[in-house]
Amino acid sequence: MQFPLILTLIGPDRPGLVERVAGLVAEHEGNWVESRLCRLGGQFAGIVRVFVPATQRPALTAALATLATQGLKVESYPDETGPTPDAPALAAIELIGQDRPGIVRQIAAALATRGVNVEELRTECVSAPMSGEPLFKAQARLRLPDGCDVASLQRDLERIAADLQVDLDFEPSAT
């Protein structure tokens, strides 16, 4: 029987980290099925979903814990999500504007008020092409709850975008 685990990883970035984790998963007859990994600042961070035989779970968890001696902290959690609901409504947001504190907070608050789940969020600050001023860019994939008033959500997001003076594109039927 395969047991799903979610792994979180964080530590100083250096070559070979992904290979070391993937090697331990493979050594314990595991299957790496999904991940999001990146370098932020000087740190390597990620989240990984693996399936491992139930009999190998304790050994894999112990082996991953030994990576702490190499500076990589790995935590494992049972994936108890169960089956995915049928065809949930998805949406996407893309935002760009002059960087300022509070952009993520205001957008996230509007989403949370309506029960919208942020499934993936990518943000970065870049230099504007002509002026060099910092621009904040965000992309998010959202899961809309049943019965979500999409038009009202879109109006709320557009109002916040206008207040923050950022460009926001909301796509209510993203995949």
Steps between C-alpha positions, in 0.01 A plus 500: 500500500636843400497772763492866386730744677552874470859611557611854574863593437706802596869572525789694351498458122772296335527252212383145564218558749221376273707196398564409866130515594394320181762233567366431848143480370609251232712296746184452707294387198321832489355687206548880469169618350471876548719786620559873517864588563684831478786714619394806700781721616776257587259232618367197316136431588244257377205276550488150354230234482624141495346156522691241699412145609354515850775267622767747376347815650686495835835426334452773240402753767810410703727520194364841403559625856873423462520772232488753784870425558556638149292811572176388335200478731238256371164449670250235393125500543238240407294607199147449626318698232292212369338506157483829311149645460346491153599782263553787741484850359842649441604858437823689443633845588790689348600828659773755430560843647732721696626311803360601838421326828158341532424381147492129587313567825219695332451252216521202739244658734250543215549137399473366855179697563336307216648161596734490199800271546839616367645182350814655359653845535813629328627848572811698412634852488664610175637826365272699272645504146536877460510646849665218693245544780395180678195327354309233690375207292270225621333199344253285691294193428181493704235242590156659522250359749163367386256786459769770476362822353775539239378836371499646850845358572631651178354842594667480842835413345472777241415753775806394700718517187377854432569603863851352480555637149600161359390316187305185582377236260243256642418188299206321665520179300872418508620142486 
